[in-house]
Amino acid sequence: MELVVVKDYQELSRVGAEWVKKLINAKPDSVVIPALGNTPIGMYGELTAMREAGQFDTTRIRIFQLDGYLGLAPEDERSLTGWLRRSILEPWQIEEKRAVLLAEDGVEVGAVCEDYDRKITEAGGVDVLILGLGPNGHLGFNEPPSTASSPTREVLLTAESIRSNAVYWGGEENVPKSSLTAGMDVLLGARHILLLVSGENKQDILRKTIEGPVSEHVPSSFLQTHPNVTVIADKGAWPQA
C-alpha cells in the first residue's frame, strides 16, 4: 500500500486525476468502477478538463456503477445512477451501452446482482477502482461486518452511514435504509485501487484502514491485503505527514 499525503483537497483532486489518467491512457479499454460522494467529485472535474484538452482518453473505457440506494425510481435525481450520469457519463461522453448500472428500484435484486457479477467476469475483471472511505470503513456500501469474500448484494445501511448521508437527503429520516453494492470480492479483485481520503473527520478511520488489524469490522482494512493500492490523503486526514 502506497500512501501519498498532499496539502489540501485541491491537490488531492489534481494528483488523483493524474493517477487515473496515466492508468487509463495506458489501457484505453479499462473497466472502471468509480465511487461517488463528495471526495472524488473534484478529481472527476479535473479529469473532465483533461478530456476536453485532449489529454485523457475516454472513448473506450467501460464504467460499472459501484453502489446505489434501494427503493428509488429510475428518474429520481437523488439516485446514485443519476449522480453517475451527471458526474462521469455525460461529461466524459460515455454512452450508456458502455456502462453497467445498478437498478435502484428494488425490483429483482438478486437478478440485478447476478447480472452485475456476470458482466464483470465477461469484461475480464476491474482494471481501475476508485474509492472513498466511509466513516465506519465501508467501501461502496459494504458495511461492517463485511468479509473479503462478501458478494454483490443488498445491504442494510448502518446508523453511522445514514447520519453521514443525511446531508444529501435533507435529514436522516429521508435516507433510504438499504442499498446495493458491488461485493468486497469484486473490489479486492481489481487490478489497481485508488482510495481518496479528505478531512479531519477521517483521521481515525484512515489510521485503522492503514495500520489497524485486518478485520471484517473495518472492511477498508482488507485493502492492506491487496498488492496494488494507492491512498491519496490530504493533511486533514493524515496530519502527521
N, C-alpha and C positions, 0 to 999 in steps of 0.2 A: 504494500500500500504506500503510495506516494502522497505526502501532504504538502500542498502549496499554500502558503499564507500570503495574502495580499492586503493592501492598505485599507480598502473600503469596497462597498458594493459595486461601484462603477468599475473598479479594476477587476473585481471578480467576474463581472459580466464580460469584459474585454478578454481576459485570459481564458475564460471558459469558451468563448467563441473561437478563439484561435485553436484551442484543443479540438473542438468539434470539427472545425473547417479542415484541419490537417488530416484527420482520420477519414472524413467523408470524401474529400478530394482525392485521397489515395485509393479509395474504393467507392466509386460513384454510385454503385447499386446497393449501398449499405442498407441493412434493415435496422431501423432506428426506433427505439421506444423513448419518447420524451416525456418527462414529468411536467405537470402544470403546477400552478401555485405562484406565489409572489417571487420566490427566489430566482427561478430560471428565466423569468419574463424579460429581464434586461438583456440577458445573453441572447435570447431569441431575436430581440430587436437589433442587436449588433450583427447577428448572422443575416438578418434580412437586409441590412445595409450592405454587407459584404456581397450578398447575392446580386443586389442591384448594381453594384460596382463591378460585377463580373469576376469576383474573387472566390465565390462559393457556389459549387455546382449542385443544384437540387433536382436536376432533370430526371434522375433515375432512382433516387432514394425511395425506400418504402417505409411507411410510418405505421406503427402499431400503437394504439391507444393503451396507456398504462393502466388506468383505472377509471371508475365512474361511479356516481351516485345511483342508487336504485329508486325506481318509482317516479321517474321524470318522463314527461312526454318528449318525443324527438325534437320538437320545436322549442322546448324550454331553454331560454337563454342562460340559465344557471347551470346547465348540464356541462360536464367536462368535455363531452363531444363538441358542443358549441364553442367552448373555450379553445379546444384544439384547432378547430377550423379557423377561428379569428386570429390566433397567435402564430400558427405554423402553416397549415394547409393553404390558406388564401395568400398570405404574404410571401410564401415560398413557391407559390404557383404549383402546388402538388394536387393533381387530380385525385378525386376520392377513390378511383379504381386502384390507386397505389397506396391506399390506406385501409387498415383493418380497424374498424370502430367497434366499441363495446355498446351493445344496445342497453340503454339505461331505463327502459320502460318496465323492467322486472318480469317480462314475459319470457318463458322458456330459458331460464337462467342456466340450467345445466347444459342445454344445447349450445348456448352462446359461448360458454367456457370451453366446451369440447371443440367447437369450430375454431376458436381463437388459438388453442394449443396446436390443432392440426395445421393451421396456416403458418404458425411459427416454424413448425417442423418442415413443412413444404418449402418455406423460404430459406431454409438452411441455417436457422438459428438467428440470434440477435447479434449484430455487429457492434452497435453503439447504444448504450443505455445511459440515459441522463436522469439523475435522481435528485430530489430534495430530501431533507431529513425531517421526519415527523418529530413532534415534541416527546413522544414516548419511544422513538426509534423505529417507527413504522416506515416501510419502504413501499411506495404505492399505498395501497390500503391493507398491507399485510400487518395487521395489528398484533401486538403481543397477546398471547404467546403464538408465535409462528416458527415452525422449524424450517430448516434449509430445504426440505422436500415438500413444503406446503404447496398445493397446486393452485391453479387459476380457479377462483371460486367466489361465492358470495360471502361477505364478511360483515358482521355487526360492528359498527363503529364504537370505539370506547368513549367514555365521558370526556377524556382528555382531547381526543380528536374532534369531538363535537364542539368543545369550547374553542379550539383553535380555528375551526372553520366557521364559527358563528359570524365573524366579520364579513364573510361573503354572503350571508343569508339573512342579515338583519336580526340576529338573535338565535340563541341555542335552540329555542323551541321550533325554529323553522328548518333546521339542518336535518336532512334525511338520516335515518338511523341505520341504514345498511348500504353496502357498496359492492361493486365488482372490482376485482383486482387481478392483474397478472400474478401468477404464483411466485413464491420465492424460488422455486425450481427454474422458472423461466428467467428470472432476474439474475440468479447466480450462474446461469448458463451463458450469459452474454460474454462476448469476447473482450470488450472494453467497457468499463464502467466509470462514469464521472459523477461524483457526489458534490453538490454545491451547498454550502452552509454559510449563512449570514446572520449576524446579530447576537447580542449578548444573551438572549433567551435560549440560544442553542449551545451555550458553553458546556453545560453538564452532560447533555445527551451526546454531544460530539466526543467528549472525553470517553464516555462509556463505549461509544462506537469504535473508537480507535484503540483504546488502551484497556478497556474492561474485559471481563471474561466473555467468551462467546456463549451466548445464551438465547434461547427462544423467547425470553422475556425482554430482550433488546434485539429485535430482528436485524437491525442495522449492524450489529456486531458480527454477523456472518460475513460481512464484507472483508473481515480480516482473513478469511479462508480463501479468498479469490486471488488469483495470480496477477490481475491487471486492473487495479483500482486507483484512480486519481481523485483525491479530495482537494477541492479548492475552497478555502475558508477565509473570510475576512478577519481582521484583528478583533472585531467584536466577538466573533465566535471562538477565536483561538488567540487570546491576548498575550500569551506567554512567548510568542514568537519574537 
